[in-house]
Amino acid sequence: MYSKIINPTKHGNIVYDNKSSAARLGNYLNKEPSTNEEKGIFFNSLGDFDKKQMLEAIDNNVKGLTQKDDKFHSLVIAPSAKELEHIGNDHSKLKAFTIACMEKYAANFNLGGTPLNTGRKLSEKDLVWYATIHQNRAYKGTDVEVLNGEKKSGDLKKGLQTHIHVVVSARDKEQKITLNPNTSNKQRFKMTTWFEANQRQFNQQFDFKPDPKEIPKSKDKTAYFILWTEKKLHLLEKLGITDKQITEIRNIAKIKNNSTDFRKNLGMVIKEVRANKSSKNSQQQQKNIPISSEQMKLLENTTPFKIQTDLELPSTNKSFMAEFKSFQSIFEHLSTDEFSKNQINPSAKRKKKRNLNQDLSL
């Protein structure tokens, strides 16, 4: 299960800009019908709606907001391929699940008993929201497969890729409360709580039992590391490094999996190149300047990332109880008398401290 609240300032796609009308986003979400029969349909707990009805409801629910305020928020709910297979990729089940997720979304806002809220919890009925189901997902320019040249940006991903896009107003239905899931105030809305609630909801609603061996992985930063290296190589190009050496460094980066050690050493090389470039002697040199063999060797000798394919604990010959008993036997050899013998009597401690103070006063 993958849930996401899109931050327009970080995402980069202009369609998610939420400072004005949701028209641009509506056109984008309307591009892919879920099925031939469902073309252009948005839904919520009240039924199905077309794009025009969705836009009217979202764009008119902005009373009390300024020009600079967010007008709506974009959410993504994407069950895994195994979860989709478990429910037969049934769109009616996905709709029911989405409604339950929006109930969790509303309840996750902690309004702190304000006069507008009087301590009550929000429900899905207090929101103005619309969702649509998409079946395809495409590779983006920042995906590892695209950066490695295995896929092109825009290529469709294989397998079950069904996911749900949600557009939810930044104001409640009564237009009295501003609801911002991207707030930095974790007491107001905690994203991870909503993400985890969605997973539990799916498990309970569809009697899905995740494989206990499937340990959730931390966010994969491979794409970030590749982009970091490419930016540094672009900088080296500007500094006059030859195309041949740029290619060599790129190949080393790939072999070392853009490891922390490699990136650290590449940063050092760039500093040295900059220093040489700014020196008086370098100004008289040719435009294309080489990286020294020592600098190249520094990059070649970096430690690569070890790609761990399985997250299981290393096997051991001893069971937990056997390990415990081995430690227990050690402590059994320490008698109370031996332990007491090695302790300093409190009065002896005071005497020792008094003697030390006397020595210091001499």
C-alpha positions in Angstrom: 0.0 0.0 0.0 1.3 3.4 -1.0 -0.4 6.6 0.1 0.9 10.0 -0.8 0.0 13.7 -0.3 1.4 15.7 -3.2 3.4 18.8 -2.3 3.1 21.1 -5.4 6.2 23.0 -4.5 8.3 19.8 -4.5 6.6 17.7 -7.1 7.5 19.9 -10.1 4.4 19.1 -12.2 2.4 22.3 -12.8 -0.9 20.5 -12.9 -0.7 20.1 -9.1 -0.4 23.8 -8.5 -3.2 24.5 -6.0 -3.2 28.3 -5.6 -6.1 28.8 -8.1 -8.6 26.7 -10.0 -8.4 22.9 -10.1 -9.2 23.1 -13.9 -5.7 22.1 -14.9 -5.6 19.2 -12.6 -9.1 18.2 -13.7 -8.0 18.0 -17.3 -5.0 15.9 -16.3 -6.9 13.4 -14.2 -9.6 13.2 -16.9 -7.1 12.0 -19.5 -7.3 8.3 -18.7 -10.8 6.7 -18.2 -10.8 3.9 -15.8 -12.8 1.8 -18.3 -14.7 2.6 -21.4 -17.9 2.8 -19.4 -16.4 5.1 -16.8 -15.0 7.8 -19.1 -14.4 11.0 -17.2 -16.2 10.0 -14.1 -15.2 11.2 -10.6 -16.8 9.8 -7.5 -17.2 10.2 -3.7 -19.6 8.8 -1.1 -22.5 10.6 -2.8 -22.2 9.0 -6.2 -20.5 9.6 -9.6 -19.8 13.0 -11.2 -18.3 14.4 -14.3 -15.4 16.8 -14.5 -17.6 19.9 -14.7 -19.4 19.0 -11.5 -16.1 18.3 -9.7 -14.6 21.6 -10.7 -17.6 23.6 -9.7 -17.7 22.0 -6.2 -13.9 22.4 -5.6 -13.5 25.9 -7.1 -16.5 27.3 -5.2 -15.5 25.9 -1.8 -12.9 28.6 -1.1 -14.7 31.2 1.1 -12.2 32.7 3.6 -9.1 31.8 1.6 -6.7 34.5 0.3 -5.1 34.5 -3.2 -1.9 33.0 -1.7 -3.6 30.2 0.2 -3.9 26.6 -1.1 -7.4 26.0 -2.6 -7.2 22.1 -2.7 -4.9 19.2 -2.1 -4.0 16.2 -4.2 -3.8 12.7 -2.7 -2.7 9.4 -4.2 -3.8 5.9 -2.9 -2.0 3.1 -4.6 -2.5 -0.5 -3.5 0.3 -2.9 -4.3 0.1 -5.5 -7.1 -0.5 -8.2 -4.6 -3.3 -6.2 -2.9 -4.9 -5.5 -6.3 -4.7 -9.1 -7.2 -6.3 -10.1 -3.8 -9.4 -8.0 -4.6 -9.5 -8.9 -8.3 -8.7 -5.3 -9.2 -12.4 -4.7 -8.6 -13.2 -1.0 -9.1 -16.3 -1.1 -6.9 -14.1 -2.4 -4.0 -11.5 0.3 -4.7 -14.2 3.0 -4.5 -15.5 1.6 -1.2 -11.9 1.6 0.1 -11.3 5.1 -1.1 -14.3 6.4 0.9 -12.9 4.6 4.0 -9.5 6.2 3.4 -11.1 9.7 3.2 -12.9 8.9 6.5 -9.5 8.3 8.0 -8.1 11.4 6.4 -10.8 13.6 8.0 -10.5 12.0 11.4 -6.7 12.5 11.3 -7.1 16.3 11.6 -6.7 17.4 15.2 -8.5 20.7 15.6 -7.7 20.9 19.3 -11.2 21.7 20.5 -11.3 25.1 18.8 -14.6 27.2 18.9 -15.2 26.1 15.3 -14.8 22.5 16.2 -15.9 22.3 19.9 -13.8 19.1 20.2 -15.6 17.0 17.7 -13.8 14.8 15.1 -14.3 15.5 11.4 -15.7 12.9 9.2 -15.7 12.2 5.4 -19.1 14.0 5.3 -17.4 17.2 6.4 -15.1 17.2 3.3 -15.5 18.3 -0.3 -13.6 15.7 -2.3 -13.7 13.8 -5.6 -11.6 10.8 -6.7 -10.9 9.0 -10.0 -9.4 5.6 -10.7 -6.5 5.2 -13.1 -5.2 1.9 -14.4 -1.8 2.9 -15.9 1.4 4.4 -14.6 4.3 5.7 -16.7 8.0 6.0 -16.0 9.1 9.5 -15.0 12.5 11.2 -15.7 13.6 10.7 -12.1 12.9 6.9 -12.1 16.0 4.8 -11.7 15.1 2.8 -14.9 15.0 6.0 -17.0 18.3 7.3 -15.5 20.0 4.0 -16.2 18.7 4.1 -19.8 16.6 0.9 -19.4 13.3 2.8 -20.0 12.2 6.0 -21.6 10.2 8.7 -19.7 6.5 8.1 -20.6 6.9 4.3 -21.1 4.0 2.4 -19.3 4.9 0.2 -16.4 4.0 -3.4 -16.6 1.7 -5.4 -14.3 -1.3 -4.2 -12.2 -0.8 -0.4 -11.7 -4.3 0.7 -10.7 -4.3 3.6 -8.3 -6.7 6.4 -7.1 -6.2 10.2 -7.5 -8.1 12.3 -5.0 -8.8 16.0 -5.1 -9.9 17.4 -1.7 -10.8 21.0 -0.9 -8.6 23.0 1.5 -11.8 24.1 3.3 -14.4 22.0 5.1 -17.9 21.8 3.6 -19.2 24.6 5.8 -16.2 26.8 4.7 -15.2 27.5 8.2 -12.1 25.4 8.8 -8.9 25.3 6.7 -7.6 21.7 6.3 -3.9 21.5 5.2 -2.3 18.0 5.3 1.0 19.5 4.3 1.3 21.5 7.5 4.5 21.3 9.5 2.4 21.1 12.6 2.5 17.3 13.4 -0.1 17.8 16.1 -2.6 19.1 13.5 -2.1 16.4 10.9 0.5 13.6 10.8 0.9 12.1 7.4 2.4 8.8 8.5 -0.6 8.2 10.8 -2.9 8.4 7.7 -0.7 6.2 5.6 -0.6 3.5 8.3 -4.4 3.8 8.8 -5.0 3.2 5.1 -2.9 0.0 5.2 -4.8 -1.3 8.3 -8.1 -0.4 6.6 -7.3 -2.4 3.5 -6.2 -5.4 5.6 -9.4 -5.4 7.7 -11.8 -4.4 4.9 -10.7 -7.2 2.5 -9.2 -9.7 5.0 -5.8 -9.2 3.5 -2.9 -10.8 5.4 0.5 -9.3 4.3 3.4 -11.6 4.1 5.4 -11.2 7.4 8.6 -11.6 5.5 7.9 -8.5 3.5 9.6 -5.8 5.6 8.7 -2.3 4.6 11.7 -0.7 2.8 12.9 2.7 3.6 12.6 5.3 0.8 14.9 4.4 -2.1 17.3 7.2 -2.7 19.0 5.6 -5.8 17.5 8.1 -8.2 18.5 11.0 -6.0 22.1 9.8 -5.9 22.2 9.4 -9.7 20.8 12.9 -10.2 23.4 14.3 -7.7 26.2 12.7 -9.7 24.9 14.0 -13.0 24.7 17.5 -11.7 28.4 17.3 -10.5 29.4 15.9 -13.9 27.7 18.8 -15.6 29.7 21.2 -13.3 32.9 19.4 -14.3 32.0 20.0 -18.0 31.6 23.7 -17.3 35.1 23.7 -15.6 36.6 22.3 -18.8 37.0 18.6 -18.0 37.2 16.5 -21.2 34.2 14.5 -22.5 36.3 11.3 -22.3 37.0 11.7 -18.6 33.4 12.7 -17.9 32.3 9.3 -19.4 35.0 7.5 -17.4 33.7 9.1 -14.1 30.1 8.2 -15.1 31.1 4.6 -15.6 32.9 4.5 -12.2 29.7 6.0 -10.6 27.6 3.2 -12.1 30.1 0.5 -10.8 30.2 2.0 -7.4 26.3 2.5 -7.3 26.9 6.2 -6.6 27.9 5.3 -3.1 28.4 7.8 -0.2 32.2 7.2 -0.5 32.2 7.9 -4.2 30.1 11.1 -3.9 32.4 12.3 -1.1 35.5 11.8 -3.2 33.9 13.3 -6.3 33.2 16.4 -4.2 36.9 16.6 -3.2 38.0 16.2 -6.8 35.7 19.1 -7.9 37.1 21.3 -5.2 40.6 20.6 -6.4 39.7 21.2 -10.1 38.1 24.5 -9.1 41.2 25.6 -7.1 43.4 24.7 -10.2 41.0 26.6 -12.5 41.1 29.7 -10.4 44.9 29.7 -10.0 47.0 32.1 -12.2 48.7 29.2 -14.0 45.4 27.5 -15.0 44.2 30.6 -16.8 47.1 30.2 -19.4 46.2 26.5 -19.9 44.0 25.0 -22.6 40.2 25.1 -22.4 39.9 21.3 -21.8 41.9 20.4 -18.7 42.4 16.8 -17.5 41.7 15.2 -14.2 45.0 13.8 -12.8 45.6 10.0 -12.6 45.7 10.4 -8.8 42.3 12.0 -8.7 40.9 9.3 -11.0 42.4 6.6 -8.8 40.7 8.2 -5.8 37.3 7.7 -7.5 38.2 4.1 -8.6 39.2 3.1 -5.1 35.9 4.2 -3.4 33.8 1.7 -1.6 30.6 0.7 -3.5 27.1 0.4 -2.0 26.4 -3.2 -1.0 23.0 -4.0 -2.5 21.3 -6.3 0.1 18.6 -8.3 -1.6 17.2 -9.8 1.6 16.5 -8.2 4.9 16.5 -11.4 7.0 18.6 -11.6 10.1 21.9 -13.6 9.8 21.4 -17.3 10.7 22.9 -18.6 13.9 23.6 -22.0 15.2 22.3 -21.2 18.7 18.7 -20.7 19.5 17.7 -17.7 21.6 17.3 -19.8 24.8 20.8 -21.3 24.2 22.3 -17.8 23.9 20.4 -16.7 27.0 21.7 -19.7 29.1 25.2 -19.1 28.0 25.0 -15.5 29.4 23.2 -16.8 32.5 26.1 -19.2 33.3 28.6 -16.4 33.2 26.6 -14.4 35.8 26.2 -17.5 38.0 30.0 -17.6 38.5 29.9 -14.2 40.0 29.1 -14.8 43.7 27.6 -12.2 45.9 30.8 -12.1 48.0 33.0 -11.5 45.0 30.7 -8.7 43.9 30.6 -7.1 47.4 34.3 -7.4 47.7 34.8 -5.1 44.7 32.4 -2.5 45.9 33.7 0.6 47.7 32.0 1.2 51.1 30.2 4.6 51.1 32.2 5.7 54.2 35.4 4.7 52.4 34.3 6.8 49.4 33.9 9.9 51.6 37.3 9.2 53.3 39.0 8.9 49.9 37.4 12.1 48.7 38.4 13.9 51.9 42.0 12.8 51.4 42.0 13.9 47.8 40.7 17.4 48.8 43.5 17.7 51.4 46.1 16.8 48.8 44.7 19.5 46.4 44.8 22.1 49.2 48.6 21.7 49.8 
